[in-house]
Amino acid sequence: MPIDRRHFMRKLGGATSSLVLSAVFNPALATSLDHAFTRTQYHSAESVASDEAFWQQIRLAYTVSATRLDLNNGGVSPQPKVVQEAFNHYNRMSNEGPSYFMWRDLDKGRDLIRQELAALAGAPQEEIAITRNASEALENVILGMRLNPGDEVILSRQGYPNMIHAWKQRAMREGIVLKWLDFELPQTNNSYFLDLYKNAITPKTKVMHITHVINWNGQVLPVKLITQLARQHQIETVVDGAHSFAQLDFKIPELGCDYFGTSLHKWLCAPFGTGMLYVKKERIKNLYPLFAAEDPESDNIRKFENFGTRSSATEQAIIPAIQFHELIGTKRKQERLRYLKNYWVKKAQTIPGFRIHSPLDPNFDCGICLFSIDGLDSYKITTELTNKHRIHVVKIDWQNINGIRISPNVFTLTKDLDRFVNALKIIKNS
Ligand SMILES: Cc1ncc(COP(=O)(O)O)c(C=O)c1O
């Protein structure tokens, strides 16, 4: 779908417009970005995915290290300059008189951030809360749902540790029962996941916790089908969307879940320490907030934001992050990340013993990919990449998942990935 730049410019008419314009559209960058967007306006996301000249322009909008190659963008992503500048601007402003500028002025703008996030999520703004990360968003749900001793929760061993710890703590303190699924990954078959969830259901099942994208290897789960199954049994669904939001092209209500939590400092490239919670309107009242609010049984989504003083600058800079993201478009990001994954994997497949532990199927994959090389210790590969080749990656060792995780960002260039694969070949032959 072509990018509607007039729409974007209209959107910039909001509170942060002058800041965004001055930061992104400094004369040189403005002209080159403008050309890049105009040139590709009617190109499909799939064709733009391999257009290095386009992504080179996007790269210039970031402050990418000249020498250290970061292939762990799934851990946390960098912010475009426009976001960094907005943060600096609002931070300086806050420091001119914190209690006035943060509490009386900037905090009053939180509903505008909610509005922008809601538009991106495709959800009503009264179902969106701003949190500091995905863990906080999801722990509001995990620790706030009304459950009784003996109630069962279905979750997987391949979920994210913070979420697993939260469920275990609830089980320990309150006697709820955890029913564990153990995935053999990768999988490219909906019924594999559906059958596991289905077989774990009992009359006592109250909740299914579903990780949309498994962080360890980028496996995408068929969330819509799983929530459909859950609804047939009056089971509530919690979706951990830390890696799907702003990476995969979907709207939250399409997933059919009751609760969805995500980081914004991953694929949205918003400031560090930002997250979002979605709670379906009819579920808000019965969900207790993690930080007690004046009326914990209110149906106002803002009760989940009662965590005391926070950095207003961090929150305010979410808006330019959304604007910059929308300028590119989620679909283009999704296709670019998938293209880069396929690009480096194809080249690395010539290395003897190279194995990937992630799906290569557009229904189940994304830009994150896990690999190993037979006969070579993943620790040695990671250390040599870091120390000898200045390439940052992360070694994964969790449950039955082992290897090295690679997650480029949209501005990673194919020549960066050539450098990475060449480094692997040198390590393999050393
Ligand atoms: C699947 C998943 N869930 C939750 C989180 C926690 O995110 P945050 O650090 O924003 O709390 C992560 C972080 O990597 C993750 O990968």
The ligand as an SDF file (V2000), in Angstrom:
LIG
                    3D

 16 16  0  0  0  0  0  0  0  0999 V2000
    8.3980  -12.4440   24.5970 C   0  0  0  0  0  0  0  0  0  0  0  0
    8.8080  -11.3760   25.5480 C   0  0  0  0  0  0  0  0  0  0  0  0
    7.9570  -10.9950   26.4990 N   0  0  0  0  0  0  0  0  0  0  0  0
    8.2500  -10.0290   27.3740 C   0  0  0  0  0  0  0  0  0  0  0  0
    9.4660   -9.3900   27.3430 C   0  0  0  0  0  0  0  0  0  0  0  0
    9.7760   -8.3480   28.3630 C   0  0  0  0  0  0  0  0  0  0  0  0
    9.9150   -7.1080   27.7380 O   0  0  0  0  0  0  0  0  0  0  0  0
   10.3170   -5.8350   28.5910 P   0  0  0  0  0  0  0  0  0  0  0  0
   11.7870   -5.8830   28.7650 O   0  0  0  0  0  0  0  0  0  0  0  0
    9.8400   -4.6870   27.7630 O   0  0  0  0  0  0  0  0  0  0  0  0
    9.6020   -5.9290   29.8840 O   0  0  0  0  0  0  0  0  0  0  0  0
   10.4000   -9.7460   26.3710 C   0  0  0  0  0  0  0  0  0  0  0  0
   11.7070   -9.1020   26.3140 C   0  0  0  0  0  0  0  0  0  0  0  0
   12.5990   -9.4760   25.5940 O   0  0  0  0  0  0  0  0  0  0  0  0
   10.0530  -10.7700   25.4470 C   0  0  0  0  0  0  0  0  0  0  0  0
   10.9100  -11.1620   24.4990 O   0  0  0  0  0  0  0  0  0  0  0  0
  1  2  1  0
  2  3  1  0
  2 15  2  0
  3  4  2  0
  4  5  1  0
  5  6  1  0
  5 12  2  0
  6  7  1  0
  7  8  1  0
  8  9  2  0
  8 10  1  0
  8 11  1  0
 12 13  1  0
 12 15  1  0
 13 14  2  0
 15 16  1  0
M  END
$$$$
